[in-house]
Amino acid sequence: MIDLDPQGNASTGFGLARDQRSPSTYEVLSEPARLPEALRPTMVPGLSLLPATDALAGAEVELVGEDKPTERLRDALSGLAGFDLVFIDCPPSLGLLTLNALVAADEVLIPLQAEFYALEGLTQLLKTVEQVKTRGNPRLKLAGVVLTMVDRRNNLCDQVEADVRAALGAQVFTTVIPRNVRLSEAPSHGMPALLYDLRCPGSAAYIALAREFG
């Protein structure tokens, strides 16, 4: 798991304290060869984490002056071995950090909050994915869109879901992630939801999503 978000939510969700996150993604973008030393073990067997710090927020400004600024993460991953899958947690923006992820990735998995404004952001993201395919990463494809924070008591959620499925069809996962208190609590305990409460509806939904994704 690569935490590419300056907020460091993925790192927090694995219980990694902020004073234990250096070297981090920031250093790896500056010096790609440092990736192996920056990886941290997690409480999940076989899963390693490249953590993020708030220093990453300044990386976009610094990368502008670098040679091939959108290829830094791809360069870092080119020498990585021993892993079956690499997940990159991106910031909620379309800046240089996200572009680094898109250039490095094979597939894009898009979590979409079941709200109106999220639909506008989805349109822009899909356009960016197509641009990256044309200009820098022809192998990139859409793995799918997964609806999150779905509340069946809210008619708007149903409308958003209907609109997304009408527009993207089979590219939208059948599984949806419900609003669930236990999912919200898990990060505050520094644990992935499946370790915090395996039997809650949110964890059951993520297990179903993993099966559908795999």
C-alpha positions in Angstrom: 0.0 0.0 0.0 1.4 3.4 -1.1 0.0 6.4 0.8 0.2 9.2 -1.7 -2.2 11.5 0.1 -0.6 14.3 2.2 -3.4 13.8 4.8 -1.9 10.3 5.4 -5.2 8.7 6.1 -4.0 5.2 4.9 -1.0 5.5 7.2 -3.2 6.5 10.2 -5.6 3.6 9.3 -2.8 1.1 9.9 -1.9 2.7 13.2 1.4 4.2 12.1 2.3 7.2 14.3 3.4 10.3 12.5 6.9 10.2 14.1 7.4 6.8 12.5 6.7 7.8 8.9 10.1 8.9 7.7 11.4 8.1 5.1 8.0 8.5 3.4 6.4 8.9 0.0 7.9 12.4 -0.1 11.4 11.2 0.1 10.7 8.4 -2.4 9.4 10.9 -5.0 12.6 12.9 -4.5 14.9 9.8 -4.6 13.0 6.8 -6.2 15.8 4.4 -5.2 14.8 4.9 -1.5 11.5 3.0 -1.9 12.7 -0.4 -0.3 14.0 1.3 2.9 10.8 3.4 3.2 8.5 0.4 3.4 7.0 -0.5 6.8 5.4 -3.8 7.9 1.8 -3.6 9.0 -0.5 -5.6 11.3 -1.7 -7.4 8.2 0.6 -10.4 7.2 2.2 -9.9 3.9 1.1 -6.2 3.6 3.7 -3.5 3.6 3.0 0.3 3.7 4.8 3.3 2.2 3.6 6.0 4.6 2.9 9.7 3.9 3.6 12.8 5.9 2.3 16.3 5.5 5.6 17.2 3.7 4.0 15.6 0.7 1.8 18.7 0.3 4.8 20.6 -0.9 6.0 17.9 -3.3 3.8 19.1 -6.2 5.5 22.5 -6.2 8.9 20.9 -6.0 8.2 18.3 -8.7 7.3 21.0 -11.3 11.0 21.8 -11.7 12.1 18.1 -12.0 12.8 16.1 -15.1 9.7 14.1 -16.0 7.8 15.0 -12.9 4.8 12.7 -13.5 7.1 9.6 -13.8 8.8 9.7 -10.3 6.6 7.1 -8.7 6.8 4.8 -11.8 10.6 5.0 -11.6 10.5 4.1 -7.9 8.2 1.1 -8.5 10.2 -0.2 -11.4 12.7 -1.9 -9.1 10.2 -3.2 -6.6 9.9 -7.0 -6.3 8.2 -9.5 -4.1 4.7 -8.2 -4.2 1.6 -9.5 -6.0 -0.3 -6.2 -5.9 0.4 -2.6 -5.2 -2.4 -0.3 -4.2 -1.9 3.5 -4.4 -4.1 5.7 -2.2 -4.4 9.0 -4.0 -5.3 12.5 -2.8 -8.8 13.8 -3.7 -7.4 16.1 -6.4 -6.0 15.9 -9.9 -2.6 17.4 -9.3 0.9 16.0 -9.9 0.6 13.5 -7.1 -2.5 11.8 -8.6 -0.9 12.0 -12.1 2.2 10.2 -10.7 -0.2 7.4 -9.5 -2.0 7.2 -12.9 1.3 7.0 -14.8 2.5 4.3 -12.5 -0.7 2.2 -12.3 -2.2 -0.5 -14.5 -5.8 0.1 -13.3 -7.9 2.7 -11.6 -10.4 1.8 -8.9 -12.6 4.8 -8.2 -14.5 5.1 -5.0 -17.5 7.4 -5.5 -19.5 8.9 -2.6 -23.2 8.6 -3.3 -23.7 12.4 -3.5 -24.4 14.8 -6.4 -21.1 16.8 -6.4 -19.2 13.5 -6.6 -20.6 12.9 -10.0 -19.0 16.1 -11.3 -15.7 15.0 -10.0 -16.1 11.6 -11.5 -16.5 13.1 -15.0 -13.3 15.1 -14.7 -11.4 12.1 -13.3 -12.5 9.9 -16.2 -11.3 12.6 -18.7 -7.9 12.7 -16.9 -7.6 8.9 -17.1 -8.2 9.1 -20.9 -5.6 11.8 -21.2 -3.0 9.8 -19.3 -3.7 6.8 -21.5 -3.0 8.9 -24.6 0.0 10.8 -23.4 1.9 8.7 -20.8 0.5 5.3 -19.9 -1.3 3.4 -22.6 -1.8 0.3 -20.5 -4.0 2.2 -17.9 -7.6 1.1 -17.7 -10.6 1.6 -15.5 -11.0 -1.3 -13.0 -14.4 0.0 -12.0 -16.3 2.5 -9.9 -17.4 1.5 -6.4 -20.2 3.4 -4.6 -19.4 4.3 -1.0 -21.2 5.8 2.0 -24.5 4.6 0.6 -27.5 5.2 2.8 -30.6 3.5 1.6 -32.7 5.8 3.7 -31.6 8.7 1.5 -33.4 8.9 -1.9 -30.5 10.9 -3.3 -28.2 7.9 -2.9 -30.6 5.8 -5.0 -30.7 8.5 -7.7 -26.9 8.9 -7.8 -26.5 5.1 -8.1 -29.1 5.0 -10.9 -27.3 7.8 -12.8 -23.9 6.2 -12.5 -25.0 2.8 -13.5 -26.9 4.2 -16.5 -23.8 6.1 -17.6 -21.1 3.4 -17.0 -23.0 0.1 -16.9 -20.9 -2.9 -16.1 -18.0 -0.6 -15.1 -19.8 0.0 -11.8 -19.3 -2.7 -9.2 -22.4 -4.5 -8.1 -21.2 -4.3 -4.5 -21.8 -1.0 -2.7 -20.2 0.1 0.6 -22.9 1.3 3.1 -22.6 4.0 5.7 -21.6 2.2 8.8 -20.5 3.4 12.2 -17.9 0.6 12.7 -16.2 1.6 9.4 -16.0 5.2 10.7 -14.6 4.1 14.1 -11.9 1.8 12.7 -9.3 4.5 11.7 -9.5 6.1 15.2 -8.3 2.8 16.6 -5.5 2.6 14.0 -6.9 -0.6 12.5 -8.3 -1.7 9.1 -12.1 -2.2 9.3 -11.8 -6.0 8.8 -9.5 -6.3 11.8 -11.6 -3.9 13.9 -14.9 -5.6 13.3 -15.0 -8.4 10.8 -18.8 -9.0 11.2 -20.1 -5.5 10.7 -22.0 -4.7 7.5 -19.2 -2.5 6.2 -16.6 -5.2 6.5 -18.9 -7.7 4.8 -19.3 -5.3 1.9 -15.6 -4.8 1.5 -15.1 -8.6 1.5 -17.7 -8.9 -1.2 -16.0 -6.1 -3.1 -12.7 -7.9 -2.9 -14.2 -11.0 -4.3 -15.8 -9.1 -7.2 -12.6 -7.2 -7.8 -10.4 -10.3 -7.8 
